[in-house]
């Protein structure tokens, strides 16, 4: 039994070594995942959406990497009570630029900046028997968004499972009046990617 456990430990440790990207190398990582997004508006809750794109990383040292990417991100928020529901559907092209700190075999922590550009924005509602509808609200939204992404990821055999939270800094909606809540994007993203060496 001890020999079996020892062999298992050796195999697992060798897999962990294989998961490490060598310093001085570039990698490309397509990724897809699930967003849980909010705008921080009163009574509104997180809305599920998809995120997909690609990120490139330069591994500067064993401990530090620098990455940048392009992601299509479905964001917004939702609210419902009884037969009534209201949703903001907002899609962005986000460009995360991150410093990645490799703190343990396969495990990294990341922080950075993320400019984003609004692609589309709609408000959809359903009033039960009174009907439903939707309107384009892009003109009433800021076209540029800025967030601070923080997260963690685990790499195994070139597959990367990531969790990231984007903290919105800029307003989502344009000023209407001084009493209005202009909202800020907050997005929890869980993704799965695969790294290719370049």
C-alpha distance (Angstrom), angle and dihedral (degrees) to the residues before:
residue distance angle dihedral
X1 . . .
X2 3.81 . .
X3 3.81 90.3 .
X4 3.80 90.6 50.8
X5 3.82 91.4 50.9
X6 3.80 90.8 47.2
X7 3.81 91.7 51.1
X8 3.82 90.7 48.3
X9 3.80 90.5 50.8
X10 3.82 91.3 50.3
X11 3.82 92.2 49.2
X12 3.81 92.5 47.8
X13 3.78 92.8 47.2
X14 3.81 91.0 50.1
X15 3.82 89.3 51.4
X16 3.78 88.8 51.4
X17 3.80 90.7 52.7
X18 3.79 90.9 48.6
X19 3.81 89.4 53.4
X20 3.81 91.3 62.0
X21 3.79 119.3 97.2
X22 3.79 113.5 -136.3
X23 3.84 118.5 -114.2
X24 3.80 112.8 -99.9
X25 3.81 94.9 31.7
X26 3.80 132.6 116.6
X27 3.80 123.2 -139.0
X28 3.79 133.6 -170.9
X29 3.80 119.9 -150.2
X30 3.82 125.4 -169.5
X31 3.80 108.9 -161.1
X32 3.82 141.0 -178.5
X33 3.75 131.5 -172.9
X34 3.77 154.4 134.4
X35 3.80 127.1 -70.9
X36 3.79 125.6 -155.2
X37 3.80 102.5 -165.4
X38 3.78 137.4 -178.0
X39 3.80 138.0 172.5
X40 3.79 95.3 -148.3
X41 3.81 92.8 -115.2
X42 3.79 119.7 153.3
X43 3.85 113.1 -89.8
X44 3.81 92.8 0.6
X45 3.80 118.9 120.9
X46 3.79 138.2 -155.3
X47 3.79 117.6 -69.7
X48 3.80 124.4 -151.3
X49 3.80 120.0 -125.8
X50 3.78 142.0 150.5
X51 3.79 130.9 -96.7
X52 3.81 125.8 -166.2
X53 3.76 138.4 162.5
X54 3.77 144.5 96.3
X55 3.80 136.4 -75.5
X56 3.80 129.5 -163.5
X57 3.80 123.6 -154.7
X58 3.78 136.4 -166.5
X59 3.81 111.4 -155.6
X60 3.81 102.0 -145.2
X61 3.82 97.0 178.4
X62 3.79 139.0 -12.7
X63 3.79 88.1 -85.6
X64 3.81 105.4 36.1
X65 3.80 136.7 50.1
X66 3.80 132.6 171.8
X67 3.81 120.7 -145.9
X68 3.80 140.4 -179.7
X69 3.78 130.0 -175.8
X70 3.78 150.1 170.7
X71 3.81 116.9 -127.5
X72 3.80 133.4 178.6
X73 3.79 104.5 -142.1
X74 3.83 128.6 -169.4
X75 3.81 107.5 -152.3
X76 3.80 141.1 156.3
X77 3.79 134.2 101.4
X78 3.81 142.1 -99.0
X79 3.80 141.8 -144.3
X80 3.79 131.8 -172.3
X81 3.79 138.0 175.3
X82 3.79 123.5 171.8
X83 3.80 109.4 -41.5
X84 3.78 92.9 -16.8
X85 3.81 123.8 92.3
X86 3.77 133.2 170.5
X87 3.81 128.3 -169.0
X88 3.78 136.6 -176.3
X89 3.81 110.0 -153.9
X90 3.79 111.6 -165.6
X91 3.80 126.1 170.7
X92 3.80 123.2 -163.8
X93 3.78 140.6 -176.9
X94 3.81 102.8 -136.2
X95 3.80 127.3 -166.0
X96 3.82 110.0 -160.1
X97 3.82 115.6 -164.5
X98 3.80 110.0 -170.4
X99 3.76 145.5 178.0
X100 3.83 108.4 -143.3
X101 3.79 120.3 -156.0
X102 3.82 115.8 -160.6
X103 3.78 103.1 -148.7
X104 3.81 99.3 167.5
X105 3.81 138.8 3.3
X106 3.79 105.0 -54.6
X107 3.81 93.8 -11.7
X108 3.80 121.0 109.8
X109 3.80 136.6 172.1
X110 3.79 120.6 -150.4
X111 3.79 140.6 -165.4
X112 3.78 132.6 170.2
X113 3.77 147.4 114.3
X114 3.80 131.1 -65.3
X115 3.79 126.4 -162.5
X116 3.80 112.7 -165.8
X117 3.80 135.3 -168.1
X118 3.79 123.8 -149.6
X119 3.81 113.8 -122.2
X120 3.81 100.9 174.9
X121 3.81 139.9 -8.9
X122 3.79 129.2 -168.3
X123 3.76 136.9 170.0
X124 3.83 113.4 -145.9
X125 3.78 126.1 -175.5
X126 3.80 139.7 176.9
X127 3.80 120.6 -158.3
X128 3.79 96.6 -176.8
X129 3.79 110.6 -128.5
X130 3.80 90.5 6.5
X131 3.81 90.4 66.2
X132 3.76 136.4 -118.3
X133 3.77 139.3 -99.2
X134 3.76 148.5 166.6
X135 3.78 137.7 -142.1
X136 3.78 134.9 -165.8
X137 3.82 108.4 -112.6
X138 3.80 99.7 173.6
X139 3.81 92.8 114.6
X140 3.81 89.3 57.8
X141 3.83 93.3 52.1
X142 3.77 132.0 79.3
X143 3.81 109.4 -104.1
X144 3.83 92.2 -147.4
X145 3.80 126.2 59.5
X146 3.80 128.8 -174.2
X147 3.81 124.1 -162.4
X148 3.78 139.5 170.2
X149 3.81 109.7 -132.2
X150 3.80 120.3 -154.6
X151 3.77 123.9 176.1
X152 3.76 154.2 128.7
X153 3.79 134.4 -120.5
X154 3.77 139.5 -172.8
X155 3.81 122.7 -147.7
X156 3.79 122.9 -157.0
X157 3.82 124.7 168.1
X158 3.83 89.3 -17.3
X159 3.82 92.8 -54.0
X160 3.80 113.0 118.2
X161 3.81 124.4 -158.5
X162 3.79 110.2 -164.3
X163 3.79 138.4 -173.0
X164 3.79 118.2 -168.6
X165 3.79 136.0 170.1
X166 3.80 119.4 -156.9
X167 3.80 112.0 -152.7
X168 3.80 109.2 -153.2
X169 3.80 116.0 -133.6
X170 3.81 103.5 173.4
X171 3.80 129.4 59.9
X172 3.80 118.0 -95.3
X173 3.81 98.5 -153.5
X174 3.79 127.0 48.1
X175 3.80 117.1 -110.9
X176 3.78 112.8 -80.3
X177 3.80 99.3 167.2
X178 3.78 137.1 -29.5
X179 3.82 92.2 -94.1
X180 3.81 95.4 53.8
X181 3.80 124.3 104.5
X182 3.79 107.1 -130.2
X183 3.80 94.4 -169.7
X184 3.78 131.5 -141.1
X185 3.78 127.3 -129.4
X186 3.78 117.3 -108.6
X187 3.80 115.8 178.5
X188 3.80 131.9 -179.8
X189 3.81 108.9 -163.8
X190 3.81 127.9 -170.3
X191 3.80 112.3 -169.9
X192 3.78 142.8 173.9
X193 3.79 119.6 -150.4
X194 3.78 140.6 170.0
X195 3.82 123.1 -138.0
X196 3.79 122.7 -137.8
X197 3.80 120.3 -169.2
X198 3.81 113.9 -129.0
